[in-house]
Amino acid sequence: MRDKLVRDYDRVDARRVWEVVTTSLPDLLNQLQPLLPKEGEP
């Protein structure tokens, strides 16, 4: 998706981007959270 946003910016469907940001991104963040170091840990 990044490539599409950067190279074909004039043809990006803003509604689709918003849909991904509001639905898929929170799920991804929840999956990544356990892999990230806790605040204050090296």
N, C-alpha and C positions, 0 to 999 in steps of 0.2 A: 504494500500500500504506500509506503514511503516513496518509492520510485515514481509511482503514479502521481502522487501529490507534488513532487518536485518537478517532474518533467512534463506532465500534462495538466498543469494547474488550471488552465482555462477550460478544461473538460471534466473537472472533478465535480461530482454530485455532492453538494454540501450536506444534503439530507442524509445521504448514505454515510458520509464521514461521521456525522453527528450520531447516527444510529450505532455505528461501530464503537465510537467513544463512550456512549452511554450504556451499551449492552455488553460488548465483548471486553472492553478494557477493564472494567471492574472485576470480571471473572478472572482475567489474566493476573491482575494485581493480587487477588486473593490466593492464586496458585503460587505466585512468586514470593509472597510474604514470608512463608516459613524458611525460604532459602536465604533471605537477607539477614545480615548480622543485626542483633538487637542494638538499640541506641546506646552508645557508650562502650560497646564492645569493639575490639580491634578487628 
